[in-house]
Amino acid sequence: MNFLIGRFVKDRENTMDQQVRAAYGTLGSVTGMVLNLLLAGMKMLLGVLTGSLAVTADGVNNLSDAGGSLVALLAVRMAQKPYDEDHPFGHGRIEYLGALAVGCLIAVFGVELLGTGIKSIFEPRALTVSVLSMVLMVLGALVKMWMWRFYTHIGKKTDNPTMLAAGQDSLSDAVSTGAVVLSLGVVLLFGWPVDGYMGVLVSLLVLKAAWDVLRDTVNRLLGGKPDKEVGNQILRLLEKYPEILGVHDFVLHDYGPGRSMASIHAEVSAESNIIEIHEVIDRAEREITREMHLPICIHMDPIVTADAETEKAREYMEHVLAKMEPPLKLHDFRRVPGEKQINLIFDVLLPAYVKDVKTLEKQIDQAARDMDARHNCVIQFDRDYFSREE
């Protein structure tokens, strides 16, 4: 595996570079096409010689996998197109469409195989099985296991969803081929006609692989949870700056693998020199962009740190929110005193699953009045788009 990658991918550790990602994707796709075509030819020939539906179906599956590799190759190459007037963020999401196409191909084959397998159960055919055919099928399963490792290695290294989809498919193929070998062994040893049952089993495994691929890909297209590793790395880089007192409203915008953008609000002292703190924010933006190849926009939120009454009220409300179920966090806290009323103005980060906002708001307001009857909470509820994981 490493020899193959080293032979065809230059600067292979620089996976943030789009040209390197394209080289990985091209290598994986072309390797998949060649191996799947060889396996398809071998298995379809064995299917004809043995009369086995399961063997023939496994060969057709490999043929569809070769088509999937072609789709993956096209997706990788098209995703490298630069931005244009109609696509200012580039064409990176084409890789997600490629993974979606691979998932659909797997699903179509699974449905067809399921119908054929059920028919074979009621209309079994005589099989001609040899030790050679079984050895060749075992060899095919081993090749598929290698392809699973190869695709998964490339997919994880370059965050390529199409390669990961192909890896998942190869793993299900290896298991499917093992089931076919088992059915041939049963026929060879006992003469039992289990070919149709194994065909149905193979189809269910293929459909499971299709479901996993389609679910994960559609989730990314719809804007699922952001990449935790990327998000946590950004937060760790921001922690290096003592002038940044806290962060919130962190959003990762996904425009395709390796093409993300980010935005975040950074709390800074209201007493700071505006020119100096702006230079700090600029420096943080440049460092993150340079280190992670990820553009980021940091918005400054000034907070009062020198007023004792404000600090006392803020700490009290932070304690109240931390004790709630679920535990909550606040930011952008301000205290505006008046003659008969003291407004506490702040934002609260709200997990996506919390729906009853009005009841929650009443509970928070009552807790503030327990501290001082003059308190009146003015709360802006924000959705928590990124929850940090250590």
Disulfide bonds with the S-S distance in Angstrom:
none
